[in-house]
């Protein structure tokens, strides 16, 4: 849920110019969302791999 909300906010970010938004903070936020997404994907792949191994046992 956290990753989903983060990705949604990145997709719909209006990319306002510097006088209206802290660009450094926005970039840090984007990087954090990217890391959360990568970790989520790693965990889901591990979960499905474990489930696949359990089914074949």
PDB file of N, CA, C and O in Angstrom:
ATOM      1  N   UNK A   1       0.817  -1.188   0.000  1.00  0.00           N
ATOM      2  CA  UNK A   1       0.000   0.000   0.000  1.00  0.00           C
ATOM      3  C   UNK A   1       0.867   1.261   0.000  1.00  0.00           C
ATOM      4  O   UNK A   1       0.565   2.237  -0.687  1.00  0.00           O
ATOM      5  N   UNK A   2       1.937   1.222   0.775  1.00  0.00           N
ATOM      6  CA  UNK A   2       2.834   2.374   0.832  1.00  0.00           C
ATOM      7  C   UNK A   2       3.472   2.624  -0.527  1.00  0.00           C
ATOM      8  O   UNK A   2       3.505   3.757  -1.007  1.00  0.00           O
ATOM      9  N   UNK A   3       3.974   1.570  -1.138  1.00  0.00           N
ATOM     10  CA  UNK A   3       4.596   1.709  -2.449  1.00  0.00           C
ATOM     11  C   UNK A   3       3.607   2.190  -3.493  1.00  0.00           C
ATOM     12  O   UNK A   3       3.943   3.016  -4.341  1.00  0.00           O
ATOM     13  N   UNK A   4       2.391   1.674  -3.433  1.00  0.00           N
ATOM     14  CA  UNK A   4       1.352   2.072  -4.381  1.00  0.00           C
ATOM     15  C   UNK A   4       1.056   3.565  -4.268  1.00  0.00           C
ATOM     16  O   UNK A   4       0.963   4.262  -5.278  1.00  0.00           O
ATOM     17  N   UNK A   5       0.909   4.051  -3.045  1.00  0.00           N
ATOM     18  CA  UNK A   5       0.634   5.483  -2.834  1.00  0.00           C
ATOM     19  C   UNK A   5       1.818   6.337  -3.287  1.00  0.00           C
ATOM     20  O   UNK A   5       1.634   7.401  -3.878  1.00  0.00           O
ATOM     21  N   UNK A   6       3.021   5.869  -3.008  1.00  0.00           N
ATOM     22  CA  UNK A   6       4.210   6.615  -3.426  1.00  0.00           C
ATOM     23  C   UNK A   6       4.326   6.707  -4.935  1.00  0.00           C
ATOM     24  O   UNK A   6       4.601   7.775  -5.481  1.00  0.00           O
ATOM     25  N   UNK A   7       4.117   5.593  -5.603  1.00  0.00           N
ATOM     26  CA  UNK A   7       4.200   5.580  -7.066  1.00  0.00           C
ATOM     27  C   UNK A   7       3.118   6.472  -7.666  1.00  0.00           C
ATOM     28  O   UNK A   7       3.374   7.211  -8.618  1.00  0.00           O
ATOM     29  N   UNK A   8       1.911   6.403  -7.110  1.00  0.00           N
ATOM     30  CA  UNK A   8       0.823   7.249  -7.605  1.00  0.00           C
ATOM     31  C   UNK A   8       1.179   8.736  -7.473  1.00  0.00           C
ATOM     32  O   UNK A   8       0.914   9.518  -8.386  1.00  0.00           O
ATOM     33  N   UNK A   9       1.776   9.125  -6.346  1.00  0.00           N
ATOM     34  CA  UNK A   9       2.123  10.539  -6.164  1.00  0.00           C
ATOM     35  C   UNK A   9       3.227  10.969  -7.128  1.00  0.00           C
ATOM     36  O   UNK A   9       3.252  12.121  -7.561  1.00  0.00           O
ATOM     37  N   UNK A  10       4.135  10.061  -7.467  1.00  0.00           N
ATOM     38  CA  UNK A  10       5.181  10.389  -8.438  1.00  0.00           C
ATOM     39  C   UNK A  10       4.577  10.551  -9.835  1.00  0.00           C
ATOM     40  O   UNK A  10       4.911  11.491 -10.556  1.00  0.00           O
ATOM     41  N   UNK A  11       3.696   9.639 -10.207  1.00  0.00           N
ATOM     42  CA  UNK A  11       3.085   9.681 -11.530  1.00  0.00           C
ATOM     43  C   UNK A  11       2.280  10.966 -11.726  1.00  0.00           C
ATOM     44  O   UNK A  11       2.308  11.564 -12.801  1.00  0.00           O
ATOM     45  N   UNK A  12       1.565  11.383 -10.685  1.00  0.00           N
ATOM     46  CA  UNK A  12       0.697  12.550 -10.815  1.00  0.00           C
ATOM     47  C   UNK A  12       1.345  13.846 -10.321  1.00  0.00           C
ATOM     48  O   UNK A  12       0.663  14.863 -10.189  1.00  0.00           O
ATOM     49  N   UNK A  13       2.653  13.822 -10.046  1.00  0.00           N
ATOM     50  CA  UNK A  13       3.361  15.038  -9.636  1.00  0.00           C
ATOM     51  C   UNK A  13       3.324  16.027 -10.799  1.00  0.00           C
ATOM     52  O   UNK A  13       3.718  15.679 -11.912  1.00  0.00           O
ATOM     53  N   UNK A  14       2.860  17.249 -10.560  1.00  0.00           N
ATOM     54  CA  UNK A  14       2.770  18.213 -11.663  1.00  0.00           C
ATOM     55  C   UNK A  14       4.121  18.794 -12.084  1.00  0.00           C
ATOM     56  O   UNK A  14       4.179  19.596 -13.016  1.00  0.00           O
ATOM     57  N   UNK A  15       5.214  18.400 -11.407  1.00  0.00           N
ATOM     58  CA  UNK A  15       6.560  18.877 -11.723  1.00  0.00           C
ATOM     59  C   UNK A  15       6.618  20.412 -11.775  1.00  0.00           C
ATOM     60  O   UNK A  15       7.074  21.012 -12.749  1.00  0.00           O
ATOM     61  N   UNK A  16       6.142  21.004 -10.699  1.00  0.00           N
ATOM     62  CA  UNK A  16       6.171  22.458 -10.594  1.00  0.00           C
ATOM     63  C   UNK A  16       7.610  22.961 -10.573  1.00  0.00           C
ATOM     64  O   UNK A  16       8.498  22.228 -10.138  1.00  0.00           O
ATOM     65  N   UNK A  17       7.865  24.165 -11.020  1.00  0.00           N
ATOM     66  CA  UNK A  17       9.226  24.715 -11.041  1.00  0.00           C
ATOM     67  C   UNK A  17       9.725  25.065  -9.633  1.00  0.00           C
ATOM     68  O   UNK A  17       8.951  25.129  -8.678  1.00  0.00           O
ATOM     69  N   UNK A  18      11.021  25.286  -9.539  1.00  0.00           N
ATOM     70  CA  UNK A  18      11.715  25.519  -8.273  1.00  0.00           C
ATOM     71  C   UNK A  18      11.080  26.590  -7.378  1.00  0.00           C
ATOM     72  O   UNK A  18      11.026  26.379  -6.166  1.00  0.00           O
ATOM     73  N   UNK A  19      10.613  27.684  -7.880  1.00  0.00           N
ATOM     74  CA  UNK A  19      10.049  28.656  -6.933  1.00  0.00           C
ATOM     75  C   UNK A  19       8.816  28.128  -6.186  1.00  0.00           C
ATOM     76  O   UNK A  19       8.467  28.646  -5.125  1.00  0.00           O
ATOM     77  N   UNK A  20       8.165  27.114  -6.729  1.00  0.00           N
ATOM     78  CA  UNK A  20       6.939  26.608  -6.125  1.00  0.00           C
ATOM     79  C   UNK A  20       7.125  25.305  -5.350  1.00  0.00           C
ATOM     80  O   UNK A  20       6.226  24.895  -4.616  1.00  0.00           O
ATOM     81  N   UNK A  21       8.260  24.657  -5.499  1.00  0.00           N
ATOM     82  CA  UNK A  21       8.489  23.378  -4.831  1.00  0.00           C
ATOM     83  C   UNK A  21       9.984  23.224  -4.536  1.00  0.00           C
ATOM     84  O   UNK A  21      10.830  23.741  -5.267  1.00  0.00           O
ATOM     85  N   UNK A  22      10.289  22.512  -3.466  1.00  0.00           N
ATOM     86  CA  UNK A  22      11.675  22.210  -3.117  1.00  0.00           C
ATOM     87  C   UNK A  22      12.132  21.044  -4.008  1.00  0.00           C
ATOM     88  O   UNK A  22      11.790  19.890  -3.750  1.00  0.00           O
ATOM     89  N   UNK A  23      12.889  21.349  -5.032  1.00  0.00           N
ATOM     90  CA  UNK A  23      13.296  20.319  -6.000  1.00  0.00           C
ATOM     91  C   UNK A  23      14.186  19.249  -5.382  1.00  0.00           C
ATOM     92  O   UNK A  23      14.103  18.080  -5.760  1.00  0.00           O
ATOM     93  N   UNK A  24      15.036  19.637  -4.438  1.00  0.00           N
ATOM     94  CA  UNK A  24      15.902  18.655  -3.784  1.00  0.00           C
ATOM     95  C   UNK A  24      15.066  17.658  -2.972  1.00  0.00           C
ATOM     96  O   UNK A  24      15.316  16.453  -3.005  1.00  0.00           O
ATOM     97  N   UNK A  25      14.079  18.174  -2.250  1.00  0.00           N
ATOM     98  CA  UNK A  25      13.202  17.287  -1.474  1.00  0.00           C
ATOM     99  C   UNK A  25      12.420  16.367  -2.403  1.00  0.00           C
ATOM    100  O   UNK A  25      12.250  15.184  -2.106  1.00  0.00           O
ATOM    101  N   UNK A  26      11.944  16.899  -3.518  1.00  0.00           N
ATOM    102  CA  UNK A  26      11.199  16.079  -4.479  1.00  0.00           C
ATOM    103  C   UNK A  26      12.085  14.967  -5.022  1.00  0.00           C
ATOM    104  O   UNK A  26      11.641  13.824  -5.131  1.00  0.00           O
ATOM    105  N   UNK A  27      13.318  15.281  -5.360  1.00  0.00           N
ATOM    106  CA  UNK A  27      14.232  14.269  -5.887  1.00  0.00           C
ATOM    107  C   UNK A  27      14.511  13.190  -4.847  1.00  0.00           C
ATOM    108  O   UNK A  27      14.557  12.005  -5.178  1.00  0.00           O
ATOM    109  N   UNK A  28      14.696  13.591  -3.593  1.00  0.00           N
ATOM    110  CA  UNK A  28      14.911  12.615  -2.517  1.00  0.00           C
ATOM    111  C   UNK A  28      13.681  11.723  -2.364  1.00  0.00           C
ATOM    112  O   UNK A  28      13.805  10.516  -2.154  1.00  0.00           O
ATOM    113  N   UNK A  29      12.502  12.320  -2.470  1.00  0.00           N
ATOM    114  CA  UNK A  29      11.264  11.553  -2.378  1.00  0.00           C
ATOM    115  C   UNK A  29      11.185  10.533  -3.516  1.00  0.00           C
ATOM    116  O   UNK A  29      10.860   9.368  -3.287  1.00  0.00           O
ATOM    117  N   UNK A  30      11.483  10.971  -4.736  1.00  0.00           N
ATOM    118  CA  UNK A  30      11.469  10.057  -5.881  1.00  0.00           C
ATOM    119  C   UNK A  30      12.431   8.896  -5.660  1.00  0.00           C
ATOM    120  O   UNK A  30      12.097   7.748  -5.956  1.00  0.00           O
ATOM    121  N   UNK A  31      13.614   9.185  -5.146  1.00  0.00           N
ATOM    122  CA  UNK A  31      14.605   8.128  -4.897  1.00  0.00           C
ATOM    123  C   UNK A  31      14.111   7.161  -3.822  1.00  0.00           C
ATOM    124  O   UNK A  31      14.321   5.952  -3.927  1.00  0.00           O
ATOM    125  N   UNK A  32      13.461   7.687  -2.799  1.00  0.00           N
ATOM    126  CA  UNK A  32      12.920   6.838  -1.738  1.00  0.00           C
ATOM    127  C   UNK A  32      11.819   5.938  -2.284  1.00  0.00           C
ATOM    128  O   UNK A  32      11.788   4.746  -1.978  1.00  0.00           O
ATOM    129  N   UNK A  33      10.928   6.486  -3.078  1.00  0.00           N
ATOM    130  CA  UNK A  33       9.860   5.680  -3.688  1.00  0.00           C
ATOM    131  C   UNK A  33      10.469   4.595  -4.568  1.00  0.00           C
ATOM    132  O   UNK A  33       9.990   3.462  -4.573  1.00  0.00           O
ATOM    133  N   UNK A  34      11.506   4.926  -5.302  1.00  0.00           N
ATOM    134  CA  UNK A  34      12.173   3.940  -6.165  1.00  0.00           C
ATOM    135  C   UNK A  34      12.736   2.792  -5.323  1.00  0.00           C
ATOM    136  O   UNK A  34      12.588   1.623  -5.682  1.00  0.00           O
ATOM    137  N   UNK A  35      13.386   3.131  -4.196  1.00  0.00           N
ATOM    138  CA  UNK A  35      13.945   2.087  -3.329  1.00  0.00           C
ATOM    139  C   UNK A  35      12.848   1.222  -2.714  1.00  0.00           C
ATOM    140  O   UNK A  35      12.992   0.002  -2.631  1.00  0.00           O
ATOM    141  N   UNK A  36      11.740   1.854  -2.278  1.00  0.00           N
ATOM    142  CA  UNK A  36      10.625   1.091  -1.716  1.00  0.00           C
ATOM    143  C   UNK A  36      10.068   0.141  -2.766  1.00  0.00           C
ATOM    144  O   UNK A  36       9.780  -1.018  -2.465  1.00  0.00           O
ATOM    145  N   UNK A  37       9.917   0.617  -3.978  1.00  0.00           N
ATOM    146  CA  UNK A  37       9.394  -0.221  -5.066  1.00  0.00           C
ATOM    147  C   UNK A  37      10.334  -1.394  -5.346  1.00  0.00           C
ATOM    148  O   UNK A  37       9.876  -2.524  -5.515  1.00  0.00           O
ATOM    149  N   UNK A  38      11.614  -1.142  -5.395  1.00  0.00           N
ATOM    150  CA  UNK A  38      12.584  -2.217  -5.652  1.00  0.00           C
ATOM    151  C   UNK A  38      12.540  -3.261  -4.547  1.00  0.00           C
ATOM    152  O   UNK A  38      12.582  -4.460  -4.825  1.00  0.00           O
ATOM    153  N   UNK A  39      12.455  -2.815  -3.290  1.00  0.00           N
ATOM    154  CA  UNK A  39      12.400  -3.754  -2.172  1.00  0.00           C
ATOM    155  C   UNK A  39      11.094  -4.539  -2.196  1.00  0.00           C
ATOM    156  O   UNK A  39      11.090  -5.742  -1.937  1.00  0.00           O
ATOM    157  N   UNK A  40       9.994  -3.873  -2.502  1.00  0.00           N
ATOM    158  CA  UNK A  40       8.713  -4.561  -2.605  1.00  0.00           C
ATOM    159  C   UNK A  40       8.732  -5.632  -3.676  1.00  0.00           C
ATOM    160  O   UNK A  40       8.237  -6.740  -3.470  1.00  0.00           O
ATOM    161  N   UNK A  41       9.307  -5.297  -4.820  1.00  0.00           N
ATOM    162  CA  UNK A  41       9.412  -6.283  -5.902  1.00  0.00           C
ATOM    163  C   UNK A  41      10.275  -7.469  -5.470  1.00  0.00           C
ATOM    164  O   UNK A  41       9.932  -8.618  -5.751  1.00  0.00           O
ATOM    165  N   UNK A  42      11.388  -7.201  -4.790  1.00  0.00           N
ATOM    166  CA  UNK A  42      12.264  -8.274  -4.326  1.00  0.00           C
ATOM    167  C   UNK A  42      11.509  -9.195  -3.365  1.00  0.00           C
ATOM    168  O   UNK A  42      11.614 -10.418  -3.460  1.00  0.00           O
ATOM    169  N   UNK A  43      10.752  -8.603  -2.444  1.00  0.00           N
ATOM    170  CA  UNK A  43      10.004  -9.403  -1.478  1.00  0.00           C
ATOM    171  C   UNK A  43       8.911 -10.232  -2.146  1.00  0.00           C
ATOM    172  O   UNK A  43       8.728 -11.403  -1.810  1.00  0.00           O
ATOM    173  N   UNK A  44       8.176  -9.628  -3.098  1.00  0.00           N
ATOM    174  CA  UNK A  44       7.130 -10.385  -3.793  1.00  0.00           C
ATOM    175  C   UNK A  44       7.727 -11.534  -4.604  1.00  0.00           C
ATOM    176  O   UNK A  44       7.175 -12.634  -4.611  1.00  0.00           O
ATOM    177  N   UNK A  45       8.850 -11.293  -5.289  1.00  0.00           N
ATOM    178  CA  UNK A  45       9.479 -12.370  -6.054  1.00  0.00           C
ATOM    179  C   UNK A  45       9.925 -13.496  -5.126  1.00  0.00           C
ATOM    180  O   UNK A  45       9.768 -14.670  -5.461  1.00  0.00           O
ATOM    181  N   UNK A  46      10.481 -13.151  -3.963  1.00  0.00           N
ATOM    182  CA  UNK A  46      10.900 -14.168  -3.001  1.00  0.00           C
ATOM    183  C   UNK A  46       9.694 -14.947  -2.480  1.00  0.00           C
ATOM    184  O   UNK A  46       9.752 -16.167  -2.333  1.00  0.00           O
ATOM    185  N   UNK A  47       8.599 -14.232  -2.203  1.00  0.00           N
ATOM    186  CA  UNK A  47       7.373 -14.874  -1.730  1.00  0.00           C
ATOM    187  C   UNK A  47       6.844 -15.871  -2.757  1.00  0.00           C
ATOM    188  O   UNK A  47       6.524 -17.009  -2.413  1.00  0.00           O
ATOM    189  N   UNK A  48       6.754 -15.451  -4.002  1.00  0.00           N
ATOM    190  CA  UNK A  48       6.236 -16.340  -5.042  1.00  0.00           C
ATOM    191  C   UNK A  48       7.184 -17.508  -5.311  1.00  0.00           C
ATOM    192  O   UNK A  48       6.734 -18.616  -5.602  1.00  0.00           O
ATOM    193  N   UNK A  49       8.456 -17.272  -5.218  1.00  0.00           N
ATOM    194  CA  UNK A  49       9.418 -18.358  -5.414  1.00  0.00           C
ATOM    195  C   UNK A  49       9.269 -19.384  -4.296  1.00  0.00           C
ATOM    196  O   UNK A  49       9.313 -20.588  -4.551  1.00  0.00           O
ATOM    197  N   UNK A  50       9.093 -18.919  -3.063  1.00  0.00           N
ATOM    198  CA  UNK A  50       8.889 -19.812  -1.927  1.00  0.00           C
ATOM    199  C   UNK A  50       7.586 -20.599  -2.095  1.00  0.00           C
ATOM    200  O   UNK A  50       7.547 -21.798  -1.819  1.00  0.00           O
ATOM    201  N   UNK A  51       6.528 -19.932  -2.545  1.00  0.00           N
ATOM    202  CA  UNK A  51       5.252 -20.616  -2.768  1.00  0.00           C
ATOM    203  C   UNK A  51       5.380 -21.672  -3.851  1.00  0.00           C
ATOM    204  O   UNK A  51       4.805 -22.755  -3.745  1.00  0.00           O
ATOM    205  N   UNK A  52       6.134 -21.354  -4.891  1.00  0.00           N
ATOM    206  CA  UNK A  52       6.335 -22.316  -5.983  1.00  0.00           C
ATOM    207  C   UNK A  52       7.088 -23.541  -5.476  1.00  0.00           C
ATOM    208  O   UNK A  52       6.759 -24.670  -5.840  1.00  0.00           O
ATOM    209  N   UNK A  53       8.099 -23.318  -4.635  1.00  0.00           N
ATOM    210  CA  UNK A  53       8.863 -24.443  -4.086  1.00  0.00           C
ATOM    211  C   UNK A  53       8.000 -25.279  -3.155  1.00  0.00           C
ATOM    212  O   UNK A  53       8.129 -26.503  -3.130  1.00  0.00           O
ATOM    213  N   UNK A  54       7.119 -24.638  -2.387  1.00  0.00           N
ATOM    214  CA  UNK A  54       6.231 -25.360  -1.461  1.00  0.00           C
ATOM    215  C   UNK A  54       5.249 -26.233  -2.218  1.00  0.00           C
ATOM    216  O   UNK A  54       4.946 -27.348  -1.793  1.00  0.00           O
ATOM    217  N   UNK A  55       4.745 -25.726  -3.350  1.00  0.00           N
ATOM    218  CA  UNK A  55       3.790 -26.503  -4.155  1.00  0.00           C
ATOM    219  C   UNK A  55       4.435 -27.751  -4.744  1.00  0.00           C
ATOM    220  O   UNK A  55       3.789 -28.794  -4.850  1.00  0.00           O
ATOM    221  N   UNK A  56       5.690 -27.650  -5.122  1.00  0.00           N
ATOM    222  CA  UNK A  56       6.337 -28.786  -5.772  1.00  0.00           C
ATOM    223  C   UNK A  56       6.823 -29.834  -4.767  1.00  0.00           C
ATOM    224  O   UNK A  56       7.249 -30.915  -5.172  1.00  0.00           O
ATOM    225  N   UNK A  57       6.767 -29.535  -3.470  1.00  0.00           N
ATOM    226  CA  UNK A  57       7.218 -30.492  -2.452  1.00  0.00           C
ATOM    227  C   UNK A  57       6.159 -31.487  -2.089  1.00  0.00           C
ATOM    228  O   UNK A  57       6.389 -32.355  -1.247  1.00  0.00           O
TER     229      UNK A  57
END
